[in-house]
Amino acid sequence: MEVGPSDYLGVWQDKEGLEHRQEFPTRREAVAHVAKHAAEGLRFHDLRHCYATWLVSDGVPVNDVARLLGHEHMSTTLNRYTHSSRDRYGSARAVFADFSLTPAPERTREPGAQRR
């Protein structure tokens, strides 16, 4: 929040829920301080990780996500930027939900028919 022509006010809550306010000379300093001291702080760079995870989880091909993030290798995107969801195995299970994994009943052959 801008206070004056060159002052910025940082406002955050700590882990105990107490609100803090402090003025900073630059926006960058205010954001950095709030991110560091706020309960459950979030760095701007954390948004890239969230974005990558969200896109991959939503089915966007990894090579497209890597290109969007400017990564030369897809492994960088997968290994450093995407994170498991809470239900990390749910989507894998859902793929097979429509498939019956029980053996199909054997067909009866007509007498004298040869097995292929």
N, C-alpha and C positions, 0 to 999 in steps of 0.2 A: 504494500500500500504506500503510495507516495504521500509524504508529509509536506515538504516544502519544495523549493526549486531543485535542491540536490540531496534532500534527505528522504530516506525510505524507512518506513516503520515495519518491523518484523513482529508478528504476533503468533504465538504458539502455545500449546499446552504441553506440560511435562507429563511424566508417567503417573504422577499423583493427581493429575487433572487440574493443576494450578496454571492459570493463564499468565504468560509473560509477554512484555512489550519492550522493544528496544529499537532505537533509531540507528540507522546506518547511512554512511555517505553514498553508497552505491547500491543499486538493485542487486547486483551480483553478490555482494557481501551479505545483504539481508537474506537472500534465498539460501545461500550456503549455510549461514548461521541457523536459520529456522530448520532446514533439512537435517542438520547435525544434532540439534537439541530437542526437537519435537519428539514426542512419543510416537513410535511407529513412523519415524522420519522416512522420507522418500527423496532420493536424489533424482535429478532430471534424467540421468543416464538409466536409471531403473525403468523409465518409461519405454526405452528401447527393448529391454528384456520382456516387459509385459506385452508390447506390441508384437514382437516376434512370436512369443508363445501363443498369443491370441490368434494370430494369422495361421500358424501351423495347426493349431487345435481346430480351427474352423475349416480346414481342408485346403488352404492355399498351398500349392506346391513349394517345397523347401527351396528349390532353385530360384523361384520368384521372390520369396522372402529374403533370401541371401542377396539378391540383386537390389531389392529395395533398401536394405540396410547397408549396401556398399561393401559386402563381404566378397572376397575373391573365391573363397572355398565354402561350400555348403557345410562342411564339418564345423567351421567356426560358428555358423548360425545354430546348428544343432547342439554342439557341445557347450557353447558358452552363453547363448542367448535364449534358448528355449528351455522351459522348465516343465516338469511333470505337473499335470493337473491333480486336483484332489482325488478325482475319480480316474486315476491314470489307466486303469484296465477296463473301465466301463465301456469306452468306445470300441475297444478291441472285442469285447464280449458281444456288443451290439451287432457287430458285423456278422456274427454267426448265429444270431438269435433266430433267424428265419430258417436255418438249416437244421434238419433232423440228424442228429449224430448217432441215432440208433440204427442197427443193421436193418436193411430192407428185408422183408420176408422172402424166403426162397420161392422161386416160381416152380410150379410142378411141371415136369416135362411129360410130354406124351410118350406112351410106351414106344420104344424102338427109336426115339429121337437121339441123335448123337450130341454129346457135349462139345461146345466150341471152345 
